[in-house]
Amino acid sequence: MTFWGHGSDALPPVRLTKQTRARRKEVERLDKQLAELAIERGQLEVALASRALMPPEMAERGRRLKSVNEEIELLEARWLELTEEIEALTATAAV
């Protein structure tokens, strides 16, 4: 046991808090970005389904939809990575 009452690889509570705080803030930022992109994706899908667009507008919105979907995929991957790191850090502290 170490000074903090946990296994030898455990982090002191203050250090754990600092390490998780930055990750949690980034997760919050990602949540906000993902929500905004989901709204935009929905708007683009509605516009594309409406058939009210001229072909050039349709093409532009289609390209934007592709870009939004790619950005969502990247942000979701980062979100998952961060939440796994937070869980690992928290589990290490609980050991």
Legacy VTK file of the C-alpha trace (Angstrom):
# vtk DataFile Version 3.0
C-alpha trace
ASCII
DATASET POLYDATA
POINTS 95 float
0.000 0.000 0.000
1.088 3.531 -0.668
0.576 6.686 1.304
-2.853 7.181 -0.291
-4.060 3.786 0.817
-4.156 2.253 -2.654
-1.995 -0.041 -4.736
1.472 1.034 -5.819
0.280 2.403 -9.183
-2.520 4.530 -7.732
-2.420 8.288 -8.184
-2.912 10.745 -5.340
-6.444 12.229 -5.372
-5.305 15.726 -6.387
-3.317 14.430 -9.335
-6.184 12.171 -10.384
-8.557 15.137 -10.288
-6.259 17.210 -12.486
-5.878 14.379 -14.979
-9.587 13.707 -15.224
-10.673 17.361 -15.148
-9.097 18.216 -18.502
-10.532 15.072 -20.061
-13.995 15.745 -18.653
-13.914 19.311 -19.987
-12.970 18.035 -23.416
-15.803 15.477 -23.256
-18.225 18.314 -22.443
-16.893 20.339 -25.383
-17.240 17.329 -27.665
-20.801 16.720 -26.448
-21.697 20.287 -27.385
-20.044 20.012 -30.816
-21.737 16.677 -31.500
-25.145 18.116 -30.582
-24.624 21.071 -32.925
-23.491 18.809 -35.748
-26.464 16.485 -35.213
-28.795 19.448 -35.648
-26.981 20.558 -38.786
-27.041 16.998 -40.159
-30.787 16.839 -39.584
-31.322 20.152 -41.348
-29.217 19.037 -44.303
-31.082 15.729 -44.558
-34.436 17.526 -44.523
-33.266 19.979 -47.189
-31.953 17.176 -49.392
-35.167 15.180 -49.033
-37.391 18.156 -49.851
-36.557 18.208 -53.588
-36.912 21.994 -53.461
-33.221 22.571 -54.165
-31.625 23.261 -57.498
-28.945 20.722 -58.511
-25.978 22.955 -57.550
-27.497 23.598 -54.105
-28.242 19.919 -53.720
-24.642 19.031 -54.558
-23.301 21.605 -52.098
-25.530 20.383 -49.287
-24.604 16.797 -50.109
-20.916 17.663 -49.793
-21.560 19.443 -46.525
-23.525 16.452 -45.215
-20.599 14.188 -46.045
-18.238 16.557 -44.241
-20.518 16.754 -41.190
-20.768 12.949 -41.016
-16.984 12.627 -41.190
-16.535 15.222 -38.459
-19.093 13.447 -36.262
-17.221 10.183 -36.737
-13.917 11.762 -35.657
-15.451 13.507 -32.650
-17.221 10.327 -31.538
-13.947 8.400 -31.713
-12.226 11.043 -29.583
-15.159 11.089 -27.151
-14.931 7.316 -26.735
-11.153 7.504 -26.231
-11.521 10.147 -23.524
-14.295 8.353 -21.653
-12.239 5.156 -21.641
-9.250 7.095 -20.251
-11.428 8.640 -17.534
-12.825 5.242 -16.603
-9.322 3.729 -16.483
-8.007 6.539 -14.276
-10.996 6.311 -11.964
-10.719 2.521 -11.750
-7.008 2.781 -10.935
-7.764 5.194 -8.116
-10.438 2.881 -6.704
-8.098 -0.125 -6.525
LINES 1 96
95 0 1 2 3 4 5 6 7 8 9 10 11 12 13 14 15 16 17 18 19 20 21 22 23 24 25 26 27 28 29 30 31 32 33 34 35 36 37 38 39 40 41 42 43 44 45 46 47 48 49 50 51 52 53 54 55 56 57 58 59 60 61 62 63 64 65 66 67 68 69 70 71 72 73 74 75 76 77 78 79 80 81 82 83 84 85 86 87 88 89 90 91 92 93 94
